[in-house]
Amino acid sequence: MTILSALVLATVAIVAQAQSLTVVNSCTESVLLNTGTSYGSIDNNVNVGAGQSANLGISSNWDGAINVGTGCSSDGSTCTTGGPTWDGSTPFSRAEFNFYAIPGSVTYDISLIYGYNVGMEISSPDSSCDNFACTISSGCPVPGPGTDTCYSPCCSSASACSGGALPSGGGGCVNNEGPGPNSPFYYDTCYNAYAFPDNDGSNGYTPADYVVTTCGNTDITLTLCPGITSHYT
């Protein structure tokens, strides 16, 4: 093998191993990104202006979630939607990622379990990967604060979410696992997003929808307010 060939192969290997998580804010307002982590590390409490983007500096083994707040102070101590409790007492959209379980791949999903405040699309440059997306522009069964926001499908009213979408004693979603009173609206509107905790068929709950997927390309973009909804079956 020539030195040039070796360099080319090394470059290809580096590109193939590239891993990143970039958030693009296509919304008309700034957002606060609150991150939860099970493994690894990621930047937290990141403010992203309208029309701006941010690379969140994930570690190679990061496993966790990005919660989106709107109308937030810089430190997230007050928000119109999302924080500061991040339990669904005010609604927020959530994207979940696992770069840890399968080396060289990432598993991801969009979750509406805590409600909805901004649309989301998770995408990869790899055309063989499914780009999950959800946008809700009307029809929320329980409208949230602000414009086009919705309380959790587990809550039959805003007051029912006052203690959080998934309270420790159990709430509107059966055993904090199964469907809630407004889950049908969510899984009919955004087929590729979780409308209740076990919407993937865990513990035998139905419908068992296509709400989680794994991609072999770890260069991932989360776009907020994409204006589209996916319909993978």
Secondary structure, 3 states (H helix, E strand, C coil): CCHHHHHHHHHHHHHHCCCEEEEEECCCCCEEEEEEEEECCCCCCEEECCCCEEECCCCCCCEEEEEEEECCCCCCCCCCECCCCCCCCCCCCEEEEECCCCCCCEEEEEECCCCECCCEEEECCCCCCCCEEECCCCCCCCECCCCCCECCCCCCCCHHHCCCCCCCCCCCCHHHCCCCCCHHHHHHHCCCEECCCCCCCHHHCCCCCCCCEEECCCEEEEEECCCCCCCCC
